[in-house]
């Protein structure tokens, strides 16, 4: 979302993030008075922010100094970010080999489980004439109608999927988009059984995609890799034919992530 979309900003969240941004390696600790001065806020408002952030582990208060510093939750978030970079680094050589084999566009994505959206970590353009322009690194796409997304949704608790999509609904992007929750849940069960998902012209007209999930050392799904192409080349038959190749590719990436299976 653009930083200029101020009408969507929540002031308390902005203030909390400004507070966290105040800390740095050169200035790792501040008193309440110092933070209030830096932020241009009253001591009472700053204190309320600190109490909330402290309760979630984003800041902690030193027993000796009484000053505030960043908490362990910030480290947890940093580790999540680093694990994503690690996934991309380990997947890239294998993705390049997959593209050489199938000649079509190859994507690597992760799931934003709060919004049920796929975030593209990497994209390797296909080697054939038609170039896929509907995706970009850092871009987001809905999970329910993409092969990458369905791969990862398939391993979430059904109750979480039911709660989310009952609230927000299933938006239609093409005449082929699944908009019935029960139908989606049935397809996700099949995806889990096969370890493979297909986007059958569900997100973009004239585009098909097939994907498989990436696992880590904890046997958790941490991403997915897909092959996409124009529907005239990527027939449903070809998607199924590419399935074993994609599964083998993703298994190699999973092993590089420490997956024991």
N, C-alpha and C positions, 0 to 999 in steps of 0.2 A: 504494500500500500504506500502511496506517495506520502512523504512527510508534509506535503502541502495540504493534505486533506484534513485540515484542522477541525472541521466540524465533527469528525469521528474520534478525535483525541479525548482521552479521559484525563482530566487534570491531575488526579491523584496518582495515576500510573506514570504520567510524565514526570511528576515531582519525585516519585520513588526511583525512577530510572536516572534522573538527574543526580539524585543523591548517590546512587551506586557509581555513576560515572565520575564522581568527585575523587574516588580512591584511585591511586596509581602506585606503581612500584617505588616512585620517589616519595610519595606521601601516602603510606598505607594505613594511617590511623588518624582519627580526628575526634575531638571532643564534641559534645552536643552543641556548645556555643560556636565552635569553629564551623561546623556543618551548617548551622542556621545562618551564619554570616555569609558563607560561600554561596548558599542557595538563595539568599535574600528572603528567607522565610522567618516566621516567628519561632521562638524556641518551642512553644507548645505544638505547633504544626510539625516541626521537625521531629520532635519526640514521638509523636503518634506514628509518623512514618517509620522511625527506627524500631519502635515496639513491634509493628506489623512485620517488618523485614526480619527482625530478630526471631520472631515466632516461627518463621519459615526457613531459617538458617541462612538467609542472605547476608546478614551482618551478625557480628558477635561483639560482646563487650568484654574488654580485658579486666581480669580480677584485680590486677595491681594498679594499672594506669587509669581505669575507668573510661578509657577512650574506646571508640568503635572502629572495627576493621571488617573487611569482607569475611563472610562465613563460608562453611564447607559446601553449601549448596551451589555457590558460584563455581567451585571446583568441579562439582558434578556436571554442571552445564558445560563447562569447558571440555570435560572429558567426552561428553556426547558429541560436541562439535569436532573434536580431534578424531573420534572414532569414525565420523563420516568422511573426513579427509583420508583416514587410513583405508577405508573401504574403497574410495575412488582410486587411491594409489595402487592397491592390490588388484583391483578389478581391471584397470586400464589395459595392461598387456594382453589379458585374456579376451577382453572385448575387441581389441584390434584384430586378434586372430579370428574371432567370430565374424567380424565384418568381412575379412578377406575370404572367408568360406562362403558366406551367404550373399555378399555384395549389397545388402540392404542396410538401412540406418539402424544403429544400435544405441540404446539408451540405458543409463543406470539411474535409478531413482530410489528415494527413501519416502517413508510415509510420515506426514504430519498428522498424528492421530487425533489432535484436537479439532482439526478442520476436515479430516478425512480427505486430504489432498496429497497428491504425489509431488515431490520436489525433485526436479532433474539435477543430478550431480554431474552427469557427463553425457555428451552426445557425440557420436561418431557418424558423420554424414555417410550415406550410402555411396557406393562406387558406380551405380548405374545412373542413367540420364536424369530420371525424375528425382529431385531433391526434396526431402521432407522439411518444410519451413514452419510447421505449426508448433514446434517445440524449441526451447532454448535452455541452456544451462542456467539454473537458478529460477526458472519458470515453474509455475504450478499448474496442475491439471486435476480435475476431480478423480477420485479413486474408483467410484462405482462403475465407471464406463470406460476404463482403460485397463489394458492387460497388466501393466505394472501395478496399478492400484488393487485390482482384484486379487493378484498374487499375495499381497500383504494383508488385505482385509480378511482373506480366507483363514488367517491364523489368529484373528482377534476373537474375544468372547462374543458369542452371538447376542448376548444381552446388551453389550455395549453398542453393537451395530444397530440393534432394534431401537434402543433409546435415542441414538443420534439421528437415524434416518426417519424415525417416526416424528421427530421434532422438525427437521429441516427439509424432509422430502427428498425425492430422487429426481433431479432436474433432467429433462430430456434435451439432448444435443443433436440427435439425428432420429429418424423414424425407427432406428434399431436399438436405441438406448433402452436399457431395462429400467422401468419406472415403477414396477411392483416389487415391494420389499420381499415378499415371500419367494418370488422368482429369483431375486438376487441372492437370497440366502441359500436357495437350492443350488445355484450355480457356484457359489463360494464353497459349498460342501464338495462339489465335484472337482473344483480347483484344488482343494486340499487333498483330495484322494489321488489326483493325477500329478500334483506338483507342477501344474502348468495352467496358464490362463490365456484366453483369447479375447481380444477386442475385435468383435465382428462388425466393423463400421459403426461403432457405438458412440464414439466421441467426435470423429471427423468423417465427413462424407468421403467415400472412395479410399479410405485408409484402413488396413487391417494390421493387427499386431499380435504377437505371441510372446509370452514372458514366463519366467520362472523365478522363484524367491531365492535370495541369498541368506544363508544361515551363519551364525557365529559360533564361538567356542562354547557358549551357554545353550546351544541348540535353540536360539531365538532368531526369528526372521529380522534382518537388519536392512534389507533393501531388496531390489529386484532388477533383473536385466531383461531387456526386450529386444526383439527385432521387428521393425516396422517397415511397411512399404505400401505402394499404391495397390488397391484391391485387384487391379487387373493382373498384377504379378503375384501378389500375396493372396492367392485363393485360399479357401478354407482347407482344401486338400494340402496345399503347400505349408500352411501353418502347422498342420498335424505332422507333416513330414519333417519339418524343422524342429519339432518338439524334442526328439532325443539329442540333437546337437546342442540345443539351448540348455537342456537339463545337464548335459555333460559339462558345458561351459560354466554354468552357475555352480555346479558341484566343485569345480576346480577353484573358483573364487571363494566358495564357502570353506574349502580346505585351507586356503590361504588366510582365512579369517579364524582358523583354529577349529573348524567344525569337525567333530570326530566321526560323523556318520558316513 
